[in-house]
Amino acid sequence: MFRYLVLALGLIASSLSFAQSININTATVEEFTQLKGIGQSKAEAIVAYREMNNGFKSLEEMKNVKGIGPKFIEMNSDQLSVSDSAN
């Protein structure tokens, strides 16, 4: 019984971590790698583009990053947000 309780709590905790929106203007490389279809190098490319272009104005602008296309945005749009960077 205890084993099932621990398993259930683990599933709830993992689902809560995905429920949070990732602001593409403040997210870290590690946060980007939690998204579907993003590995370390794509995450680094997103952050580099953001730094060189003073942030993103929209989610659609992510398509300007090499390796990011409409399918990525469609798969992850429910987890992504865009607002001014904290800088």
C-alpha positions in Angstrom: 0.0 0.0 0.0 2.8 2.4 1.0 4.5 1.7 -2.3 1.4 2.8 -4.3 1.1 5.9 -2.3 4.7 6.8 -3.0 4.2 6.1 -6.7 1.1 8.2 -6.8 2.8 11.1 -5.1 5.7 10.9 -7.5 3.4 11.0 -10.5 1.5 14.0 -9.1 4.8 15.9 -8.5 6.1 15.2 -12.0 2.8 16.4 -13.6 2.9 19.6 -11.6 6.4 20.4 -12.8 5.2 20.2 -16.4 2.1 22.4 -15.7 4.2 25.5 -15.2 4.7 27.8 -18.2 8.3 28.5 -19.4 8.9 32.1 -20.2 11.1 32.0 -23.3 12.7 35.3 -22.4 14.0 34.1 -19.0 14.3 30.3 -19.3 17.6 28.6 -18.7 19.2 26.0 -20.9 18.1 23.4 -18.4 14.5 24.6 -18.5 14.4 24.5 -22.3 15.7 20.9 -22.3 12.6 19.8 -20.4 10.5 20.6 -23.5 9.6 18.0 -26.2 12.2 17.9 -29.0 14.8 20.1 -27.3 18.3 18.8 -26.4 21.2 20.6 -25.0 22.5 22.1 -28.3 19.1 23.5 -29.3 18.5 24.9 -25.9 21.8 26.7 -26.0 21.0 28.0 -29.5 17.7 29.4 -28.2 19.4 31.2 -25.3 22.1 32.5 -27.7 19.6 33.9 -30.1 17.6 35.5 -27.3 20.7 37.2 -25.9 21.8 38.5 -29.4 18.4 39.8 -30.2 17.3 41.4 -26.9 14.7 38.7 -26.3 11.7 37.3 -28.2 8.7 39.4 -29.1 6.5 36.3 -29.8 6.6 32.5 -29.8 6.6 32.6 -33.5 10.0 34.4 -33.5 11.5 31.1 -32.1 11.3 29.8 -35.7 14.3 32.1 -36.4 16.5 29.7 -34.3 18.1 27.0 -36.4 16.4 23.7 -35.7 13.2 25.2 -34.3 10.1 25.0 -36.5 6.3 25.2 -36.4 6.0 21.6 -35.2 8.1 22.4 -32.1 6.0 25.4 -31.3 2.8 23.4 -31.8 3.9 20.6 -29.6 5.0 22.9 -26.8 2.8 26.0 -27.0 0.8 25.0 -23.9 4.1 25.1 -21.9 5.6 28.3 -23.4 4.9 31.9 -22.7 6.6 35.2 -23.7 6.9 38.3 -21.7 9.6 40.9 -21.2 12.8 39.6 -19.8 13.8 40.5 -16.3 16.9 42.4 -17.5 
